[in-house]
Amino acid sequence: MSSPRWRRFRYTLYSPFYDGLVGFDGVRRRSMELAAPRRGERILIPGAGPGRDLHFLPEGVEVVTGDLADGMLRQLRRRAARIEERTGSVMQVVEMDAQATGLPPASFDVVLLHLVAAVVADGRACLAEATRVLRPGGRLVVFDKFAPEDRPLSLLRRVANPLSRLLFTSLDRRLGELVEGLPLTMECREPAALGGFFELALFRRQD
Ligand SMILES: C[S@@+](CC[C@H](N)C(=O)[O-])C[C@H]1O[C@@H](n2cnc3c(N)ncnc32)[C@H](O)[C@@H]1O
């Protein structure tokens, strides 16, 4: 039950409620501080859901964003159009698989992966794809829930993971494993919410 069809279906089902339930505005603001996008830069936001991140971008950037689920895409398109009109930023919304975007290599200054790396079927493919499309020196911010690197999975994670993975998100992914072997340097990793259950990390694409 980890097929793209199931993911599309369930996130379309969640889409009318998602924006009201999942805020994390403080974390999004902090993520933007870490990524520090500047006027004129190109930013990729895959798996953007209804597009809450778009409110925190500076003006004058060029954004490509998308999602897999139709319901999310409808909201994302509406929000992007409103923000584009207000700010003069360029917002392109496309149906997109975060694991294989089809976008040209080294074509973005910033990639934001917010609550996506633990949701997609293959977290390593998602991180590899984000790295591929980043230009050398480009920044990647990952915000998600990750298992601790240095100890076995807790009993709670192991018990809750099958249902959580089916309906929401995986609880057994380690960020270190997702980025292993990729040309990325981790510049910071910090607790983001729920006592460190959610984390934020900033990576820079190596030359
Ligand atoms: C937990 S939501 C996060 C939404 C948004 N990034 C945020 O921070 O609020 C996960 C999103 O990823 C999307 N998604 C799941 N698998 C995907 C994939 N392979 N490619 C692109 N989007 C995907 C879902 O449709 C959903 O909108």
The ligand as a Gaussian input file, in Angstrom:
#p B3LYP/6-31G(d) Opt

LIG

0 1
 C        2.898000      15.936000       5.077000
 S        2.488000      16.742000       3.579000
 C        3.619000      18.128000       3.584000
 C        3.111000      19.283000       2.780000
 C        3.975000      20.546000       2.843000
 N        5.308000      20.297000       2.337000
 C        4.053000      21.129000       4.202000
 O        5.157000      21.387000       4.697000
 O        2.995000      21.390000       4.814000
 C        3.240000      15.690000       2.385000
 C        2.923000      16.114000       0.971000
 O        3.741000      15.347000       0.082000
 C        2.954000      14.958000      -1.023000
 N        3.606000      13.782000      -1.609000
 C        3.618000      12.502000      -1.192000
 N        4.395000      11.754000      -1.972000
 C        4.895000      12.601000      -2.920000
 C        5.780000      12.436000      -4.032000
 N        6.329000      11.247000      -4.324000
 N        6.061000      13.513000      -4.778000
 C        5.529000      14.728000      -4.497000
 N        4.693000      14.949000      -3.467000
 C        4.389000      13.888000      -2.692000
 C        1.578000      14.739000      -0.469000
 O        0.586000      14.787000      -1.460000
 C        1.482000      15.857000       0.559000
 O        0.954000      17.034000      -0.018000

